[in-house]
Amino acid sequence: MSTYLLWENDEFTISTPENPHQPYADGLHLIVSPRQSVASAWADINTATQVFKLSAEACKIMKDLQLAPWFNIQANGNWGLLPGNATSFHVHVFGRNKTASWGKPISLPQDPGTYKNDAMPEADRTKLIEAFGSSLND
């Protein structure tokens, strides 16, 4: 999956996909990942704790920037269960805007790459790069 890098340190990255799981009008889509390969959240609880903490911090920053009023955080890696793939723990953060999808579950595609949504606009990516850089590097 191709992504735009928004923030990184020696242990973790935050990115946004070029082809997000939801339309931009419905909200933002971030991926928080450990750099170290971890098969699942329960395989390395300390790393999972840090990934979820970082995800929550990213949500607060996006809310403060008024980029979305609500967020869903989803642990993932299950497409790695498909033949020929390996599981890799990561977290999806979905900013939710008050559109027709408000209050409904996000409908994820059945297979990777089957959704066709535009990337987060560059202006929002720039805001997040600056905000994450000043807030998460402390």
FIPA-855133 format. One record per residue (C-alpha): residue number from 1; residue in one letter; z negated, x, y. Coordinates in steps of 0.05 Angstrom, whole numbers. Layout:
# FIPA-855133
<node><nulo>NUM</nulo><seke>a</seke><up>Z</up><east>X</east><north>Y</north></node>
...
END
This chain:
# FIPA-855133
<node><nulo>1</nulo><seke>m</seke><up>0</up><east>0</east><north>0</north></node>
<node><nulo>2</nulo><seke>s</seke><up>19</up><east>28</east><north>68</north></node>
<node><nulo>3</nulo><seke>t</seke><up>-36</up><east>26</east><north>120</north></node>
<node><nulo>4</nulo><seke>y</seke><up>-52</up><east>47</east><north>191</north></node>
<node><nulo>5</nulo><seke>l</seke><up>-114</up><east>91</east><north>194</north></node>
<node><nulo>6</nulo><seke>l</seke><up>-166</up><east>65</east><north>244</north></node>
<node><nulo>7</nulo><seke>w</seke><up>-225</up><east>110</east><north>230</north></node>
<node><nulo>8</nulo><seke>e</seke><up>-247</up><east>164</east><north>181</north></node>
<node><nulo>9</nulo><seke>n</seke><up>-301</up><east>214</east><north>165</north></node>
<node><nulo>10</nulo><seke>d</seke><up>-312</up><east>260</east><north>106</north></node>
<node><nulo>11</nulo><seke>e</seke><up>-335</up><east>202</east><north>61</north></node>
<node><nulo>12</nulo><seke>f</seke><up>-299</up><east>138</east><north>83</north></node>
<node><nulo>13</nulo><seke>t</seke><up>-237</up><east>109</east><north>116</north></node>
<node><nulo>14</nulo><seke>i</seke><up>-223</up><east>44</east><north>152</north></node>
<node><nulo>15</nulo><seke>s</seke><up>-151</up><east>22</east><north>155</north></node>
<node><nulo>16</nulo><seke>t</seke><up>-108</up><east>-40</east><north>166</north></node>
<node><nulo>17</nulo><seke>p</seke><up>-49</up><east>-56</east><north>121</north></node>
<node><nulo>18</nulo><seke>e</seke><up>22</up><east>-56</east><north>147</north></node>
<node><nulo>19</nulo><seke>n</seke><up>30</up><east>-120</east><north>106</north></node>
<node><nulo>20</nulo><seke>p</seke><up>-38</up><east>-156</east><north>112</north></node>
<node><nulo>21</nulo><seke>h</seke><up>-62</up><east>-210</east><north>64</north></node>
<node><nulo>22</nulo><seke>q</seke><up>-64</up><east>-262</east><north>120</north></node>
<node><nulo>23</nulo><seke>p</seke><up>-21</up><east>-277</east><north>181</north></node>
<node><nulo>24</nulo><seke>y</seke><up>-45</up><east>-243</east><north>244</north></node>
<node><nulo>25</nulo><seke>a</seke><up>-54</up><east>-311</east><north>278</north></node>
<node><nulo>26</nulo><seke>d</seke><up>-107</up><east>-328</east><north>225</north></node>
<node><nulo>27</nulo><seke>g</seke><up>-144</up><east>-263</east><north>236</north></node>
<node><nulo>28</nulo><seke>l</seke><up>-151</up><east>-188</east><north>224</north></node>
<node><nulo>29</nulo><seke>h</seke><up>-149</up><east>-151</east><north>158</north></node>
<node><nulo>30</nulo><seke>l</seke><up>-185</up><east>-85</east><north>148</north></node>
<node><nulo>31</nulo><seke>i</seke><up>-197</up><east>-43</east><north>86</north></node>
<node><nulo>32</nulo><seke>v</seke><up>-259</up><east>0</east><north>80</north></node>
<node><nulo>33</nulo><seke>s</seke><up>-255</up><east>52</east><north>25</north></node>
<node><nulo>34</nulo><seke>p</seke><up>-294</up><east>111</east><north>-1</north></node>
<node><nulo>35</nulo><seke>r</seke><up>-255</up><east>176</east><north>-3</north></node>
<node><nulo>36</nulo><seke>q</seke><up>-286</up><east>191</east><north>-71</north></node>
<node><nulo>37</nulo><seke>s</seke><up>-254</up><east>151</east><north>-127</north></node>
<node><nulo>38</nulo><seke>v</seke><up>-303</up><east>97</east><north>-150</north></node>
<node><nulo>39</nulo><seke>a</seke><up>-281</up><east>47</east><north>-202</north></node>
<node><nulo>40</nulo><seke>s</seke><up>-326</up><east>-10</east><north>-179</north></node>
<node><nulo>41</nulo><seke>a</seke><up>-384</up><east>-27</east><north>-133</north></node>
<node><nulo>42</nulo><seke>w</seke><up>-431</up><east>-25</east><north>-193</north></node>
<node><nulo>43</nulo><seke>a</seke><up>-405</up><east>43</east><north>-216</north></node>
<node><nulo>44</nulo><seke>d</seke><up>-437</up><east>78</east><north>-155</north></node>
<node><nulo>45</nulo><seke>i</seke><up>-487</up><east>33</east><north>-120</north></node>
<node><nulo>46</nulo><seke>n</seke><up>-503</up><east>84</east><north>-65</north></node>
<node><nulo>47</nulo><seke>t</seke><up>-430</up><east>89</east><north>-45</north></node>
<node><nulo>48</nulo><seke>a</seke><up>-422</up><east>14</east><north>-49</north></node>
<node><nulo>49</nulo><seke>t</seke><up>-482</up><east>5</east><north>-3</north></node>
<node><nulo>50</nulo><seke>q</seke><up>-452</up><east>51</east><north>48</north></node>
<node><nulo>51</nulo><seke>v</seke><up>-384</up><east>16</east><north>44</north></node>
<node><nulo>52</nulo><seke>f</seke><up>-415</up><east>-52</east><north>56</north></node>
<node><nulo>53</nulo><seke>k</seke><up>-458</up><east>-25</east><north>113</north></node>
<node><nulo>54</nulo><seke>l</seke><up>-396</up><east>5</east><north>145</north></node>
<node><nulo>55</nulo><seke>s</seke><up>-359</up><east>-61</east><north>135</north></node>
<node><nulo>56</nulo><seke>a</seke><up>-415</up><east>-99</east><north>170</north></node>
<node><nulo>57</nulo><seke>e</seke><up>-415</up><east>-50</east><north>228</north></node>
<node><nulo>58</nulo><seke>a</seke><up>-339</up><east>-59</east><north>234</north></node>
<node><nulo>59</nulo><seke>c</seke><up>-349</up><east>-135</east><north>236</north></node>
<node><nulo>60</nulo><seke>k</seke><up>-400</up><east>-128</east><north>292</north></node>
<node><nulo>61</nulo><seke>i</seke><up>-353</up><east>-84</east><north>333</north></node>
<node><nulo>62</nulo><seke>m</seke><up>-294</up><east>-133</east><north>323</north></node>
<node><nulo>63</nulo><seke>k</seke><up>-338</up><east>-192</east><north>343</north></node>
<node><nulo>64</nulo><seke>d</seke><up>-363</up><east>-154</east><north>405</north></node>
<node><nulo>65</nulo><seke>l</seke><up>-289</up><east>-141</east><north>423</north></node>
<node><nulo>66</nulo><seke>q</seke><up>-276</up><east>-216</east><north>412</north></node>
<node><nulo>67</nulo><seke>l</seke><up>-222</up><east>-201</east><north>361</north></node>
<node><nulo>68</nulo><seke>a</seke><up>-249</up><east>-255</east><north>314</north></node>
<node><nulo>69</nulo><seke>p</seke><up>-309</up><east>-303</east><north>313</north></node>
<node><nulo>70</nulo><seke>w</seke><up>-324</up><east>-298</east><north>238</north></node>
<node><nulo>71</nulo><seke>f</seke><up>-313</up><east>-250</east><north>180</north></node>
<node><nulo>72</nulo><seke>n</seke><up>-307</up><east>-251</east><north>105</north></node>
<node><nulo>73</nulo><seke>i</seke><up>-324</up><east>-188</east><north>66</north></node>
<node><nulo>74</nulo><seke>q</seke><up>-294</up><east>-181</east><north>-3</north></node>
<node><nulo>75</nulo><seke>a</seke><up>-305</up><east>-126</east><north>-55</north></node>
<node><nulo>76</nulo><seke>n</seke><up>-241</up><east>-111</east><north>-91</north></node>
<node><nulo>77</nulo><seke>g</seke><up>-203</up><east>-65</east><north>-137</north></node>
<node><nulo>78</nulo><seke>n</seke><up>-183</up><east>-117</east><north>-188</north></node>
<node><nulo>79</nulo><seke>w</seke><up>-107</up><east>-105</east><north>-182</north></node>
<node><nulo>80</nulo><seke>g</seke><up>-124</up><east>-39</east><north>-214</north></node>
<node><nulo>81</nulo><seke>l</seke><up>-136</up><east>-79</east><north>-277</north></node>
<node><nulo>82</nulo><seke>l</seke><up>-60</up><east>-92</east><north>-282</north></node>
<node><nulo>83</nulo><seke>p</seke><up>-23</up><east>-50</east><north>-334</north></node>
<node><nulo>84</nulo><seke>g</seke><up>-9</up><east>20</east><north>-310</north></node>
<node><nulo>85</nulo><seke>n</seke><up>-61</up><east>18</east><north>-254</north></node>
<node><nulo>86</nulo><seke>a</seke><up>-132</up><east>43</east><north>-246</north></node>
<node><nulo>87</nulo><seke>t</seke><up>-188</up><east>6</east><north>-211</north></node>
<node><nulo>88</nulo><seke>s</seke><up>-210</up><east>33</east><north>-144</north></node>
<node><nulo>89</nulo><seke>f</seke><up>-268</up><east>2</east><north>-107</north></node>
<node><nulo>90</nulo><seke>h</seke><up>-254</up><east>-18</east><north>-35</north></node>
<node><nulo>91</nulo><seke>v</seke><up>-274</up><east>-75</east><north>11</north></node>
<node><nulo>92</nulo><seke>h</seke><up>-229</up><east>-122</east><north>49</north></node>
<node><nulo>93</nulo><seke>v</seke><up>-255</up><east>-148</east><north>116</north></node>
<node><nulo>94</nulo><seke>f</seke><up>-220</up><east>-211</east><north>140</north></node>
<node><nulo>95</nulo><seke>g</seke><up>-230</up><east>-231</east><north>212</north></node>
<node><nulo>96</nulo><seke>r</seke><up>-223</up><east>-306</east><north>215</north></node>
<node><nulo>97</nulo><seke>n</seke><up>-194</up><east>-343</east><north>275</north></node>
<node><nulo>98</nulo><seke>k</seke><up>-203</up><east>-417</east><north>286</north></node>
<node><nulo>99</nulo><seke>t</seke><up>-134</up><east>-439</east><north>262</north></node>
<node><nulo>100</nulo><seke>a</seke><up>-113</up><east>-490</east><north>209</north></node>
<node><nulo>101</nulo><seke>s</seke><up>-141</up><east>-443</east><north>156</north></node>
<node><nulo>102</nulo><seke>w</seke><up>-211</up><east>-443</east><north>188</north></node>
<node><nulo>103</nulo><seke>g</seke><up>-265</up><east>-458</east><north>138</north></node>
<node><nulo>104</nulo><seke>k</seke><up>-218</up><east>-452</east><north>79</north></node>
<node><nulo>105</nulo><seke>p</seke><up>-216</up><east>-394</east><north>29</north></node>
<node><nulo>106</nulo><seke>i</seke><up>-163</up><east>-341</east><north>41</north></node>
<node><nulo>107</nulo><seke>s</seke><up>-106</up><east>-351</east><north>-8</north></node>
<node><nulo>108</nulo><seke>l</seke><up>-90</up><east>-284</east><north>-37</north></node>
<node><nulo>109</nulo><seke>p</seke><up>-24</up><east>-270</east><north>-72</north></node>
<node><nulo>110</nulo><seke>q</seke><up>-20</up><east>-266</east><north>-147</north></node>
<node><nulo>111</nulo><seke>d</seke><up>11</up><east>-197</east><north>-147</north></node>
<node><nulo>112</nulo><seke>p</seke><up>9</up><east>-137</east><north>-98</north></node>
<node><nulo>113</nulo><seke>g</seke><up>62</up><east>-137</east><north>-45</north></node>
<node><nulo>114</nulo><seke>t</seke><up>81</up><east>-211</east><north>-52</north></node>
<node><nulo>115</nulo><seke>y</seke><up>56</up><east>-231</east><north>17</north></node>
<node><nulo>116</nulo><seke>k</seke><up>99</up><east>-223</east><north>79</north></node>
<node><nulo>117</nulo><seke>n</seke><up>56</up><east>-217</east><north>142</north></node>
<node><nulo>118</nulo><seke>d</seke><up>65</up><east>-176</east><north>205</north></node>
<node><nulo>119</nulo><seke>a</seke><up>18</up><east>-118</east><north>218</north></node>
<node><nulo>120</nulo><seke>m</seke><up>-39</up><east>-120</east><north>268</north></node>
<node><nulo>121</nulo><seke>p</seke><up>-9</up><east>-107</east><north>337</north></node>
<node><nulo>122</nulo><seke>e</seke><up>-14</up><east>-36</east><north>363</north></node>
<node><nulo>123</nulo><seke>a</seke><up>-57</up><east>-58</east><north>422</north></node>
<node><nulo>124</nulo><seke>d</seke><up>-111</up><east>-84</east><north>375</north></node>
<node><nulo>125</nulo><seke>r</seke><up>-106</up><east>-23</east><north>330</north></node>
<node><nulo>126</nulo><seke>t</seke><up>-116</up><east>21</east><north>391</north></node>
<node><nulo>127</nulo><seke>k</seke><up>-178</up><east>-20</east><north>413</north></node>
<node><nulo>128</nulo><seke>l</seke><up>-207</up><east>-12</east><north>343</north></node>
<node><nulo>129</nulo><seke>i</seke><up>-192</up><east>63</east><north>339</north></node>
<node><nulo>130</nulo><seke>e</seke><up>-228</up><east>74</east><north>405</north></node>
<node><nulo>131</nulo><seke>a</seke><up>-287</up><east>28</east><north>389</north></node>
<node><nulo>132</nulo><seke>f</seke><up>-297</up><east>54</east><north>318</north></node>
<node><nulo>133</nulo><seke>g</seke><up>-291</up><east>126</east><north>343</north></node>
<node><nulo>134</nulo><seke>s</seke><up>-346</up><east>117</east><north>394</north></node>
<node><nulo>135</nulo><seke>s</seke><up>-392</up><east>72</east><north>352</north></node>
<node><nulo>136</nulo><seke>l</seke><up>-386</up><east>96</east><north>280</north></node>
<node><nulo>137</nulo><seke>n</seke><up>-388</up><east>171</east><north>292</north></node>
<node><nulo>138</nulo><seke>d</seke><up>-460</up><east>170</east><north>316</north></node>
END
